[in-house]
Amino acid sequence: MTCVAVYFFSKRITYKKIAFFTGLVVLILCLFANVFAYNQQQKLTNRNTAIIFAATTTIKSAPDNSGTDLFILHEGTKVKITNQLGDWREVETADGNIGFTKSVGLGGVTDASKTPNGQYAAATPITAAAVASTNYVFSYWTATGVPAGFDVNNAASQTFNMPTSAVTLKANFTRVYAFSKSASAGGSVSGTGNGNLQANASVSVTATPSSGYAFKNWTVVGTAPAGFDVNASTQTFAMPESALTLKANFVQTYAFSTVAGPGGIVYTTSANASLVAGTVITVAAIPNNGYVFTNWTVVTGTLPAGFDVNKRINQTFTMPTVGLRLKANFSPL
């Protein structure tokens, strides 16, 4: 603004020229500063570098497992991510080789927006930050020349003062897999919370039926863990190396009971129980001395299909979809 004021209001040509050229230089510097700031902002918001954290990673010619093997990258190699197709990344090495790898080979990056690699004077504040890729979590730092106060097992982002010796930091990441659990109508499921878990992490789940329901089984989406029993309501297992979804299934139950009239007893394979529809039941009426079996009557519920009210023993039927109470009747000789 000063240059503009001098240029327009000064009466001396020399001052006007000085103001004009000074203003022009300032304008050019401002343009360069804005371009530089924009480039820096793009680098910070669009990070496109990664470190290979798998021991070895095979680079393919195409984003598919059937692609030709081009070359192998080893742990610690820095690559540039040039494209992304689903779980695949197109990467470029420092010597210009290009190929594809699944993101499993890319555990994460160190955030260059904090303190870039370089030469720093002793006591300079340094911030080291690790940014995990999708399906990874920060694990720990490997350090050469550990700075005072730096905890290799602490947070992914730490600030320290540069010591009087060289420091090399490597961020290590661990692969995690999605775990989730849910329940159908008629019950609930508890245990390990939904989220990302490391392979071999201990997982516990318990399916609890509501009143009037029974646990049926688990539905497994993904690879069933070793030793997992889909018919057991309580399970503890190690998280597999893949995503896992569990759903506890429940079925409605119905009350079944029997009663004997005077002069006899009732035998049944399912005495006074809550049963799932379709459960096979056998009943028999046993008269006491001096009595004979008369018939069966229904106290509550509906007579099951095919049930013979005059058959005394080996009466077999399936539990209906309503509660059922049967009575064996006897009469004296």
Protein Blocks (a to p, Z undefined) as FASTA:
>chain_A
ZZmmmmmmpcbfklmmmmmmmmmmmmmmmmmmmmmmmmmmmmmmmccbdcdfbfbacddf
bdcfkbccfbdcdehiacddfbdehjbccdddfkopacdddfklmnbdcdfklmgcdddd
ehiacdddddddehiacfbdcdehiaehiafklcfbdcddddfbdcdddddddddddddd
dddehiacedjdeddddehiacdddddddehiacfbdcdedjddehiafkbfbdcddddf
bdddddddddddddddddddehiacddfbghiaddehiacdddddddehiacfbdcdfbd
cddehiafkbmbhpacdddfbdcddddddddZZ
